[in-house]
Amino acid sequence: MRRAILAAATLAAAGVLAGCATGPAPPVSKNQLTYARSFALYTVYWAGPRLDGFPLTQADGIGDYNSHVGVTLYYGNCEHKSLLALGGCTLPLRITTVLYLPHSNVSFGRYRSIRMHGVPAVITAGGDEIELYTGDVAVDVYGATPKITRDAAEHLTSFNRPATAAWPAFTPPQYQPGVSYAQLGKQAQATGDTGTVGPPGDLQPNAGTTQ
């Protein structure tokens, strides 16, 4: 999941911001910000309008939405071309929120489990990536350096809804992070639980929870 998200987000950013590669990208327009915030399928996360000197320069909206890719907010512009960067574009920071799909963390390679904002997360890619688990989504933070990534992860908050005492920005994940479909199937067989989880509804607190 995370590799597909990384590829799609990078290629999209390259197309959107390529024209700004020779100079600083302007901050995202007020109209685009309002449009992006109208996304209501689930909570989207960001690190504020500016992070470590990089302004928010682009934000996906409902018209860009692909359930397999999620919603991405981009900071800064294409800094340089690199053989290691998909699409030839290296962004200082991007934050993707996507509906969580069960997957094993083996694909991360080396990673370290931590807690941030009271919920589980993993640090991988030498610190350049942090994946955080909350509600029914995963929040993938990709930075050009471990410092940018960590700063962004620490400043994460809800983007398209206000955080309240009744519905805080971060709630416990409604799934088991790092557990694949195959592992879930074995657990279900062992417990006799054959139930399934349906698709989430529009953005709203889940009944019977503190969201």
KOLDO-390920 format. One record per residue (C-alpha): residue in three letters; x, y, z; residue number from 1. Coordinates in Angstrom, 3 decimals, padded with zeros to 6 digits, m for minus. Example, Ala and Ser with C-alpha at 12.3 -4.5 7.8 and 13.67 -1.06 7.14 Angstrom:
(site 'ALA',(012.300,m004.500,007.800),1)
(site 'SER',(013.670,m001.060,007.140),2)
***
This chain:
(site 'MET',(000.000,000.000,000.000),1)
(site 'ARG',(002.594,002.527,001.064),2)
(site 'ARG',(004.734,002.050,m002.073),3)
(site 'ALA',(001.759,002.701,m004.357),4)
(site 'ILE',(000.867,005.795,m002.349),5)
(site 'LEU',(004.439,007.081,m002.506),6)
(site 'ALA',(004.644,006.592,m006.274),7)
(site 'ALA',(001.297,008.185,m007.035),8)
(site 'ALA',(001.828,011.139,m004.717),9)
(site 'THR',(005.293,011.851,m006.066),10)
(site 'LEU',(004.192,011.716,m009.695),11)
(site 'ALA',(001.195,013.937,m008.965),12)
(site 'ALA',(003.401,016.431,m007.171),13)
(site 'ALA',(005.859,016.459,m010.037),14)
(site 'GLY',(003.087,017.374,m012.436),15)
(site 'VAL',(001.501,020.005,m010.224),16)
(site 'LEU',(004.695,021.680,m009.071),17)
(site 'ALA',(007.093,021.157,m011.960),18)
(site 'GLY',(006.487,024.669,m013.192),19)
(site 'CYS',(007.780,026.005,m009.891),20)
(site 'ALA',(011.029,024.050,m009.959),21)
(site 'THR',(013.072,027.125,m010.929),22)
(site 'GLY',(011.752,029.233,m008.064),23)
(site 'PRO',(009.814,029.042,m004.813),24)
(site 'ALA',(006.314,027.620,m005.189),25)
(site 'PRO',(003.584,030.000,m003.985),26)
(site 'PRO',(001.437,028.958,m001.016),27)
(site 'VAL',(m001.753,027.110,m001.863),28)
(site 'SER',(m004.554,029.492,m002.841),29)
(site 'LYS',(m007.373,030.266,m000.434),30)
(site 'ASN',(m009.902,028.800,m002.863),31)
(site 'GLN',(m007.968,025.537,m003.210),32)
(site 'LEU',(m007.542,025.315,000.556),33)
(site 'THR',(m011.285,025.768,001.081),34)
(site 'TYR',(m012.023,023.194,m001.605),35)
(site 'ALA',(m009.592,020.680,m000.103),36)
(site 'ARG',(m011.097,021.156,003.346),37)
(site 'SER',(m014.544,020.259,001.997),38)
(site 'PHE',(m013.397,016.619,001.719),39)
(site 'ALA',(m015.666,014.783,004.149),40)
(site 'LEU',(m015.135,011.040,003.685),41)
(site 'TYR',(m012.736,010.812,006.628),42)
(site 'THR',(m010.364,012.940,008.684),43)
(site 'VAL',(m007.375,014.275,006.738),44)
(site 'TYR',(m004.200,015.417,008.502),45)
(site 'TRP',(m001.689,018.207,007.929),46)
(site 'ALA',(001.163,019.985,009.730),47)
(site 'GLY',(m000.261,023.491,009.432),48)
(site 'PRO',(000.097,026.090,006.662),49)
(site 'ARG',(003.903,026.078,006.946),50)
(site 'LEU',(006.463,023.626,008.310),51)
(site 'ASP',(010.187,024.297,008.770),52)
(site 'GLY',(009.981,027.220,006.349),53)
(site 'PHE',(008.116,025.284,003.640),54)
(site 'PRO',(004.605,026.531,002.818),55)
(site 'LEU',(001.717,024.267,001.943),56)
(site 'THR',(001.718,024.532,m001.851),57)
(site 'GLN',(m000.915,022.015,m002.970),58)
(site 'ALA',(m003.763,020.051,m001.399),59)
(site 'ASP',(m005.836,017.287,m002.940),60)
(site 'GLY',(m009.613,017.650,m002.990),61)
(site 'ILE',(m012.547,015.343,m003.581),62)
(site 'GLY',(m012.114,015.712,m007.350),63)
(site 'ASP',(m008.622,014.200,m007.064),64)
(site 'TYR',(m009.669,011.424,m004.728),65)
(site 'ASN',(m008.646,007.840,m005.302),66)
(site 'SER',(m009.457,005.518,m002.410),67)
(site 'HIS',(m006.303,003.467,m003.016),68)
(site 'VAL',(m004.049,006.540,m002.936),69)
(site 'GLY',(m005.769,008.761,m000.384),70)
(site 'VAL',(m005.486,012.520,000.069),71)
(site 'THR',(m002.088,014.241,m000.023),72)
(site 'LEU',(m000.961,017.691,001.102),73)
(site 'TYR',(002.302,018.960,m000.402),74)
(site 'TYR',(004.829,021.349,001.122),75)
(site 'GLY',(007.437,023.288,m000.827),76)
(site 'ASN',(008.230,022.466,m004.442),77)
(site 'CYS',(010.467,020.145,m006.438),78)
(site 'GLU',(013.877,020.880,m004.940),79)
(site 'HIS',(016.002,018.995,m007.436),80)
(site 'LYS',(015.980,016.116,m009.856),81)
(site 'SER',(017.226,012.837,m008.497),82)
(site 'LEU',(017.547,009.310,m009.800),83)
(site 'LEU',(016.220,008.196,m006.417),84)
(site 'ALA',(013.081,010.321,m006.616),85)
(site 'LEU',(010.106,008.961,m008.522),86)
(site 'GLY',(009.180,011.224,m011.412),87)
(site 'GLY',(012.447,013.119,m010.945),88)
(site 'CYS',(010.893,015.296,m008.241),89)
(site 'THR',(012.044,015.592,m004.644),90)
(site 'LEU',(009.565,017.389,m002.379),91)
(site 'PRO',(010.553,018.662,001.069),92)
(site 'LEU',(007.413,017.176,002.603),93)
(site 'ARG',(004.164,015.484,001.764),94)
(site 'ILE',(001.522,014.071,004.069),95)
(site 'THR',(m000.917,011.438,002.830),96)
(site 'THR',(m004.016,010.241,004.668),97)
(site 'VAL',(m005.483,006.997,003.347),98)
(site 'LEU',(m008.053,004.485,004.515),99)
(site 'TYR',(m006.083,001.751,006.204),100)
(site 'LEU',(m005.826,m001.590,004.448),101)
(site 'PRO',(m004.427,m004.526,006.408),102)
(site 'HIS',(m000.777,m005.079,005.580),103)
(site 'SER',(002.317,m006.512,007.177),104)
(site 'ASN',(005.059,m004.100,008.190),105)
(site 'VAL',(007.625,m006.472,006.682),106)
(site 'SER',(007.542,m004.263,003.567),107)
(site 'PHE',(009.054,m001.446,005.615),108)
(site 'GLY',(012.317,m003.309,005.994),109)
(site 'ARG',(013.940,m001.924,009.127),110)
(site 'TYR',(011.504,000.085,011.234),111)
(site 'ARG',(010.951,001.209,014.795),112)
(site 'SER',(007.604,001.229,016.556),113)
(site 'ILE',(006.745,004.332,018.570),114)
(site 'ARG',(003.729,006.240,019.841),115)
(site 'MET',(002.860,009.765,018.742),116)
(site 'HIS',(m000.198,011.792,019.689),117)
(site 'GLY',(m001.234,008.841,021.849),118)
(site 'VAL',(m001.520,006.388,018.926),119)
(site 'PRO',(000.861,003.810,017.392),120)
(site 'ALA',(003.274,004.729,014.601),121)
(site 'VAL',(006.383,003.389,012.898),122)
(site 'ILE',(009.558,005.155,011.781),123)
(site 'THR',(011.190,003.751,008.643),124)
(site 'ALA',(013.330,004.670,005.618),125)
(site 'GLY',(016.101,005.828,007.920),126)
(site 'GLY',(013.758,008.332,009.552),127)
(site 'ASP',(012.518,009.887,006.300),128)
(site 'GLU',(009.084,008.291,006.719),129)
(site 'ILE',(006.682,007.947,009.613),130)
(site 'GLU',(003.385,006.075,009.318),131)
(site 'LEU',(000.852,006.835,012.026),132)
(site 'TYR',(m002.318,004.848,012.765),133)
(site 'THR',(m005.536,006.484,013.950),134)
(site 'GLY',(m009.261,005.934,013.538),135)
(site 'ASP',(m009.817,004.142,010.230),136)
(site 'VAL',(m006.860,005.729,008.440),137)
(site 'ALA',(m003.089,005.643,008.155),138)
(site 'VAL',(m001.168,008.923,007.946),139)
(site 'ASP',(002.033,008.687,005.911),140)
(site 'VAL',(004.552,011.486,006.447),141)
(site 'TYR',(007.400,011.639,003.906),142)
(site 'GLY',(010.134,014.217,004.439),143)
(site 'ALA',(013.352,015.082,002.623),144)
(site 'THR',(015.215,014.601,005.918),145)
(site 'PRO',(014.471,012.791,009.189),146)
(site 'LYS',(014.185,016.176,010.950),147)
(site 'ILE',(011.522,017.455,008.559),148)
(site 'THR',(009.619,014.175,008.861),149)
(site 'ARG',(009.750,014.174,012.651),150)
(site 'ASP',(008.791,017.859,012.899),151)
(site 'ALA',(005.835,017.302,010.585),152)
(site 'ALA',(004.676,014.211,012.473),153)
(site 'GLU',(004.875,016.052,015.785),154)
(site 'HIS',(002.820,018.958,014.378),155)
(site 'LEU',(000.133,016.778,012.792),156)
(site 'THR',(m003.462,017.751,013.435),157)
(site 'SER',(m006.816,017.389,011.701),158)
(site 'PHE',(m007.095,019.398,008.482),159)
(site 'ASN',(m010.738,019.157,007.433),160)
(site 'ARG',(m012.483,019.276,010.792),161)
(site 'PRO',(m011.892,020.934,014.157),162)
(site 'ALA',(m010.522,018.809,016.969),163)
(site 'THR',(m012.757,018.831,020.040),164)
(site 'ALA',(m012.816,017.158,023.433),165)
(site 'ALA',(m015.604,014.882,022.184),166)
(site 'TRP',(m013.830,014.164,018.904),167)
(site 'PRO',(m010.084,014.725,019.279),168)
(site 'ALA',(m007.734,014.880,016.323),169)
(site 'PHE',(m006.346,011.431,017.118),170)
(site 'THR',(m008.312,008.403,018.294),171)
(site 'PRO',(m007.147,004.789,018.729),172)
(site 'PRO',(m006.985,002.828,015.474),173)
(site 'GLN',(m010.016,000.690,014.692),174)
(site 'TYR',(m007.727,m002.039,013.350),175)
(site 'GLN',(m004.540,m003.908,014.218),176)
(site 'PRO',(m001.608,m002.070,012.618),177)
(site 'GLY',(000.933,m004.236,010.844),178)
(site 'VAL',(m001.338,m007.274,010.585),179)
(site 'SER',(m001.915,m008.619,007.068),180)
(site 'TYR',(m005.125,m010.027,005.597),181)
(site 'ALA',(m003.636,m013.504,005.874),182)
(site 'GLN',(m002.869,m013.011,009.559),183)
(site 'LEU',(m006.355,m011.615,010.173),184)
(site 'GLY',(m007.816,m014.656,008.432),185)
(site 'LYS',(m005.901,m016.984,010.726),186)
(site 'GLN',(m007.068,m015.006,013.756),187)
(site 'ALA',(m010.676,m015.211,012.555),188)
(site 'GLN',(m010.408,m018.975,012.072),189)
(site 'ALA',(m008.923,m019.382,015.523),190)
(site 'THR',(m011.680,m017.361,017.197),191)
(site 'GLY',(m014.570,m018.376,014.928),192)
(site 'ASP',(m015.198,m014.722,014.047),193)
(site 'THR',(m016.212,m014.505,010.375),194)
(site 'GLY',(m017.579,m010.957,010.460),195)
(site 'THR',(m016.464,m008.278,008.005),196)
(site 'VAL',(m015.920,m004.576,008.286),197)
(site 'GLY',(m017.989,m002.408,005.934),198)
(site 'PRO',(m016.876,000.836,004.259),199)
(site 'PRO',(m016.787,003.984,006.385),200)
(site 'GLY',(m019.510,006.598,006.093),201)
(site 'ASP',(m019.083,010.323,005.657),202)
(site 'LEU',(m016.940,012.263,008.090),203)
(site 'GLN',(m018.572,012.010,011.508),204)
(site 'PRO',(m017.858,010.499,014.908),205)
(site 'ASN',(m018.406,006.767,014.961),206)
(site 'ALA',(m021.385,005.696,017.008),207)
(site 'GLY',(m020.427,004.332,020.375),208)
(site 'THR',(m016.926,005.853,020.356),209)
(site 'THR',(m015.376,009.071,021.548),210)
(site 'GLN',(m014.828,010.221,017.957),211)
***
